[in-house]
Amino acid sequence: MLDKYFHLKELGTNARQEVVAGITTFLTMAYIIFVNPAILAETGMDHGAVFVATCLAAAIGCLIMGLLANYPIALAPGMGLNAFFTYTVVLTDGYSWQAALGAVFFSGCIFVLLSLLKVREWIINSIPNPLKIGIAAGIGLFLALIGLKNAGIIVDHPATLVALGDITSLPVGLAVLGFFLIIGMAARNWHGAVMIGILVITGLGIAFGDVQYHGIVAMPPSIAPTFMQLDIAGAFNLAMLSVIFAFLFVDLFDTSGTLIAVAQRAKLLDEQGRLPRLGKALLADSTASITGSMLGTSTTTSYVESAAGVAAGGRSGLTAVVTGLLFIAALLISPLAAMVPAYATSGALVYVAVLMMSQLSHLHWDDITEAVPAVVVVAMMPFTFSIANGIALGFISYVAVKLLSGRAAEISTTVWAMAVLFVLKFAFGI
């Protein structure tokens, strides 16, 4: 039955190999069940409810991807998008977390529409490569800033804005140790390096008396505090348009890039280098985001960590199904998730930042009109503490640089339109 449904023989795999691949993928991305609740809880959301929402959103996304699109690609609430949700939309812009969930819901609906109308390729092809690179790297630097801040490695300063914190403190020492542990294990190709690093630092926190032990296994907490709490009306206004666009924009490129990268490694692309059943894969991603917003978590997206499962032999949707079932099983470890201190996840955030900033190697640094817009995005995301502002200023700078250098012909209609909209946004404060 499994072979017939997932085409295992046709893809050169078997059920045992797919199960091993699914377990491998889960181990490499399970850190999200600790990190996501910790980040979203800063908005005032219930930690336990977000933990359950994270596990369920990941499970549903994986199951839809596996059963509908038959790809070994796992999904979960996205890193960067959860930081944007918390630190920009709620804590900086002042929207309620309920309205932010409404924005996630609308972005998911638009993503579904774009997938059904098959205009995704047109949108992506219209966006300049430097901006795509800058967005990925900028989000990485933004995550690094959050990780360093949560650990107390950097602190605010009235004269210099930021300064070095007390590096002799226990949280800072454990955060630094966690980062290097993750790097060491990743360099040795250990599956689950990030999750192991988080658990080791949490264990040390307990040993040093900084974290109180509450057990490991228990029945899942109630999801009621976040379930169906999204504020549709609060998100349905002009001021939230840029927020909805930022959720959509980042998810669009993150998902597309991940799908192609993982499928290419699994040798699932066709002769033209295209991904068969792309529409179904995108539909799975966007549907998972809508479902996640209803459960009570930020945007759900495809995870590049799925490449670890592919490296372990995963070729079909059975890999994603196994990963999804493991996320359901993870619902039983809520006490462990609640014990994880912020400094235990800081190393994971900085590690993910390193991976995302590696995109800068693909930038044409010898072309100043290509380098400047990317650098503007990378710099402005962390320095304005806003992914949306970084994207907006990147579009504006791209148009300005190309126009003033006499290369206006390289500016697509889509980029012109977006730049004008962003100028109006800043001019009128919308």
N, C-alpha and C positions, 0 to 999 in steps of 0.2 A: 504493500500500500504506500509506504513512504517513498519507495523507488519510483512508483508510477506518478505520484503527486509532485515530488520535487525533482524528477528526472535525474536521479543520482547517477545511474550508469552512464547516461548521456553526457553528464558533466565530469565524468571520471572520478567519482567519489563514492563513499558508502556511508551508511548510518553511523558506524562507530567513529569514522573520521570527522563527520559533521558534529557529533556530540562533543568530541575533544575540541574542535574549533570553537564551538559555542561557549564552552567553559573558559577557553583561553580569552575570547573576546570579553566575556563578563569580568574576568579577573583584571583585565587592563583598563576597564572603564567603571568598575564598581566604586571607585573613589567618589563618583558623583553623588552617591547616596549619603555621603558624609558632608561633602562640600556644599551641595545645593541647599539643604536645609539651613546650614550655618549662614549662608549669604542671605537667603530670603527672609530668615527670621529677624534680620536687622530692620526690616520694614514694619515689624510688629506682627507678622504672620506667625501662627502657632507652629513651633518647630516640629512637633510630632506629626501634625497634619501635613506639613510640607514633605516630611520624610515619606509618608504613605503616598502622597501625590507624586513624588519623584519616582518611587518604585513602580507605581501603577502606570504612569505616563510612559516610562521606559519600556515596561512590559507590553503595553498596548502597541506602542510604536514598533517594537521588534516583531511582535506577532503579525501585525498588518504587513510589514515589509516582507517577512518570510512567507506568509501564506498568500498574499496578493501578488507581490512582485517577484518572489522566489530569488531574492538576492541575499548573500551572507553579510548584510549590513545592519548593524544595530543602531538603535536610537535612544536618546535620553535628553533631559533638559540640558541645553547647551551652555558651555562655559563662555563667558563674555556676555552672552545675552542675559544670563542671570545677574551679572554684575551691573549691566546697563539698567535692568529692571529695578534693582535695589538702589544703587548709588546715584543714578541720574534721574530716572523717572520719579521715584518716590522721595528719596532723601534730599535731592538737589532741587528738582522742579516742583516738589510739594504735592504731587498727586497721591491719592490714596492707593494702597496696593490693590484694592478692588478695581479701581479704574485702570491700573496697569494691567491687570488680568484681562480686562475688557479690550485693551489695546492689543494684547497677544491674540485674543480671540479674533479680532478684526483682521490682523495681519495673516492669521491662518486661513481665514475665509478668502482673502484676496489671493493668497498662494494657491488655494484650491482652484479659484477661477483662472488664474494664469496657467495652471497646469492643464486644465480642461480645454482652454482656448489655444494651448500650444504656442504661447508667445514668449515663453521663458528664454528660448535661445535668442530671440530678437533683442530682448532686454539685456541679457548678459553680453552679447556681442557688441551692443551699443556702448557699453561702459568701458572706458580706457583701461588697459592692463595696469598702468601705474596706480590707479585708484583701487583696483582689486587687491594688489599687493600691499598697498598702504593700509587698507582696512584690516587685513589679516594681521599684519605686523603691529598696527596701532592697538588693536584689541589685546594683543599679546603684552604690549608695554603697559596697558591699562590694568591687566590682570596682575602684572608684576608689582605695580604700585599698590594695588589692594593687598596683595600678599605681604609685602614689606610693611605696610601700615598695620595690618592685623597682627603681625608678629611683634610690633613695637620697634622694628629695626629703623624705621624712619618715623619721625614725629613732627608735628607742626611747630613753627617758630615764628615769632612776631616780626623778626627782621629779615630772615632769609626764606620764609614760607615753610621750608622743610629743613630738617637737621637729623643727625644721627642720634638714635635713641640710646638707652642704656644697654650696651652690648654685653654687659656682665650679668644681666638678669636671666632668670631661668627660662622664661618664655622665648627670649631671643636666642639663647643657646640651643634650646631644643628645636626651634624653627630652623636654624642654620644646620643643625645635625640632620634634621629630616630631609632638607633639600639635598645635602650631599649623599645621604643614604639612597634617595631616589635616583640621583644621577649615577651613583655607583652600580646600582642594580640594573638600571636601564642600559648602561654601557655593556653590561654582561648579558643583555637580552633576557632578563628575568621577566616573565609574564606576571603582571600584577605588582610591578615595582612601586607604583604610586600608592596603591591601596596598602601594601605592606609598610611603606614608609609612614603613612598616616597612623596605622595601627601601632607600630613600634613607638612612635612619639607619644601617642595617647597612653600606651602602657608605661612609658617612662614618667609621664605626667602623674599617673596614679602612684607609681613607686615613690616619687618625690613628694607626694601629698598635695600636689597642686590640683589634682582632679579627683573627685570623689567617685568611688566605684558603685555602680548601680545595677550590675548584672549585665548579661549579654543577650539572653533570649527571653522574649515575652510576647504576649499577644500584641498585634499592631495597635497603635493608638488610634483614636477616632479621627476621621478625615473631615468630620462635620464643620470645624472652624473655617475651612477653606473651600469645601465642596459647594459648587454653584454660587460662590460669593462674588463672582465677577460683576463689575458695574458697567453694563453696556451703555447706559445713558451717559455716564461720566466720561467714557472714552469716545463718545460720538460727538465731538466738537472740533472746531477748526484748530484749536491750540494743540490738540493731541495728534494732528495729522503727521507731524514730523516724527513723533514717537512711533506711530504705527508703521510709517515708512522705514524707520531705522530697524525695527524688529523684522520687517519683511525683507529689507535689503540685505542685512547681514545673514539671515537664514537662507535666502536665495542663493547667495554665493557660497556660503558654507556647505550647504547641501549639495549643490552642483559639483563643487570641487571635490568633496568627499566621495560622492558617487562615482565620478570618473576615475579618481585616483585608486580607490579600492577595486573597482571593476577591472581597471587596467592591470593591477597586480594579480588579480585572479584570472586574467586572460578571458574576460567575459565580453569584451568589446567586439563589434563586428568588423568586417574588412575595411569599412570606412572610418573606423575609430569611434563609432557611435555606440551608445548603450541601448540595447534592445529593452523594451518595456520601461523606458524612461518615464513615461507618463504615469504608470502605476507606482513607480518608486517615488516620484514627486508627490503623488496623491497620498501615499502612505505617510510621508513626512509631514505634509500640511494637515492631514487629518489628525495625526498625533499631536500637533500643536494646538488644534482646536480642542481636542479632548483634554490635553494637559491644562489648558486655561480653565476649563470647567472643574477639573479636579483641584486646582490650586497651585500651579507651578508655572514658571516662565517657559519660553519657547522651547519645544522639543525638536531636536534636529539629528541628522545622521552623524555618527561618530567616526572619525578617522582611525580611532583605535581598532575598528573592525578589521584593519589590515593585519593585525596580530592573529586574528582568527583565520584569515585567508592564508597567512604564512603557515598556519598549523594544518592546512588542508581544506578549509571551508570553501565550498563552491556553490552551495545552494541555500535556499531560504530556511532549510532545516537548522543551519547554524544560527540564524537570527531567532528562530523559534526557541531553541535551547537557551539562548541568552535571555530571552524574554521570560521564560519559565524560572530561571535563576533569580531574576529581579523580583518575581512574585515570592519566591522562597525567602528572599532577603527581607521581606516585611517582618520577619520574626526577630530581627536583630535591632529593633528600635532602641533598646537601652544602650547598646554600644554606640549607635549613631548619636544619641543625646550626650554622651560623655566626651565626644571628640572636641577638644578645645580649638579656638581659632588658630593658634600658632601651629597646631598639628597639620592644618590644611594649607598653611602659608607656603611650605616647600612645594606642595603640589601645584599651587597657583603659579609660582615662579618657574617651575619646570615646564608647565604648559606654555608659559610666556616664551620660553626659549624655543620651543617647537614652532610656535606661531611666527616669531620674529625671523625665523630662518627663511621666510618667503622673500626677504629683502635681497637675497642672493640672486633672485631672478630679475631684479630691477636694472634697467640700462642706465648706470650711473654716469656714463659719458655723454648722455643727452640731458642737459640741464632742464629742458622743458618736461622731461619725463620724471626726473628725480625730485624736482621741487614739489609738485602736487603730492607725491607719495610721502615725502618728509613732513609736509604740512599736516597730513592726516595722522601720521605716526606721532608727531609732537603734540598736536592739539587734543587728541583723545585723552591722554593722561593729564595734561596741563590744564584742560578745562573740565576734567573729570566727567567727560561726556562723550560717548560713542557717536551720538547724533550730531554734536557740534563738529567733531572731527570729520565726519562724512561730508557735512555741509560745507565746511571751509575747504575741504579737498576739491570738491566740485568747482567752487568759485575760483580757487587758485589755478586749477587746470585751465579753465576758460581764459582767465586773465593772462597767464603765462603764454599760452598758445596764441592768443590774439595779439599781444604786444610783441611777440617774436616773429610775427608775419606768417604764422602757420594756422590761421583760422580754419583752413579747409579740413584740418584734422579733427575739428570739433564736430561731433555728431549732433543731430537734432535733439536727441534724447538728453545729451549732456547740456546743451544750451538751455533746454527747458528746465532741467533740474537746477542749474546754476541760477537762473532767474527766480525760480521759486524759493531757493534758499536765501537769495538777496532780499526778497520781499519778506521772508520770515524774520531776518535780523532787523530789517528796516522798520517793520511794524510790530515787532515783538510777539509774533504769533507762533 
